[in-house]
């Protein structure tokens, strides 16, 4: 049975419900630039982490790197009373699978799972790539330190694990080093398949790829801005769902876009000195990242990365030509910035992991009416304090207006015309944390 509330839009005083969690500020402070540098330096010292590099050596190649990462996750787990489940997840690739695969090899991901207390099968994933490359992606012998691309990503996931493992969460958090990124996103594909086969409910994937460079090839130096790439829609949606958008809108409101907005809002709330820049694109122009395989299966996923790339410092043999230094070496990583972007991930995951499950089956109605109706269902309503009914102009990138309601699962907003706005619903927990916004997927008749 639905509980209904009607809100008069005109003349209604703005109601603010929300609170900050001081633990989030503590998380920001606990992220350590020194520990990030320690992690990146260790990864660089393996010489190359090419997917097809040495696996038997203890000091060189991707085998040594992934064993070290696993050992570090296990050490973090020991310090939190074995709160992490650490394991390898792997599959084999062969030359027949793609032109970037010179020989048969194991693609090995290193996974650390921090189980949630209330919703253990609900997962938030932070990923970084283990592998590195030289100018030729099939050259697995030349040194390829991959300091920024992408030791910073996996180092960030390791540091987030160290910090967040000191807390308990309602949802599960996964910290993962993915392999085979440079060969075609194989590590992400294999883990996404694993998640689907094991029926993981994935709230979001935060893929971190290059989060340590502040000096762009264009000469801009910027230690505050970062990009959040997100796909507009769910690739698994049906033709009927796509056709509905012609009449009802929502072309830029898929679950990955809502995840991007969540990170944007969380950053502005707790780290206002930062400048999160949402990019309405799956990834950089014509390129891809390890969130894509998750998107392909319908899971929400985004890419977090620096705002100003330097192409001389990625996918390059170490050398000097015409006075220009090439190569992805540790001297080019800014660890204060690396700390900031790691903190962005950590606080976004903590907020989501402390939030209640998002509403489901959100419906909307209001055709040829001076009002908007919204209805939804809620899992585990006992954890719910209330809901925020959000709306924004159809051209706005962010949710700009809301009304807070309690003890209802249907709302009528009087005096607001549905044609000019988009709407969504987020659940608010009794602890004040907020789920991602859910865009309506059904039309009331």
Secondary structure, DSSP 8 states (H G I E B T S, - for coil): ---EEEEE-TT----------HHHHHHHHH--HHHHHHHHHHHHTTSB--TTS-SS-SSSSHHHHHHHHHHHHHHHHHHTTS-EEEEEEEEEE-GGG-TT--S-EEEEEEEEEE--SSEEEEEEEEEEE-----SSTT--SS-B--IIIIIHHHHHHHHHHHHHTTS--SEEEEEEEE--TTTTSHHHHHHHHHHHHTT-EEEEEEEE------B-TTS-B-SSEEEEEE-SS-TT--HHHHHHHHHH--TT-SHHHHHHHHHHHHHHHH-TTSEEEEESSSSSTT---TTHHHHHTT--EEEEEESS--GGGSS--SEEETTEEES--GGG--HHHHHHHHHHHHHHHHHHHHS----EEEEEE-TTSSEEEEEEE-SSGGGEEEEEEEEEETT-SS--EEEEE-S-SEEEEET--GGGEEEEEEEEETTS-B---EE--EE--
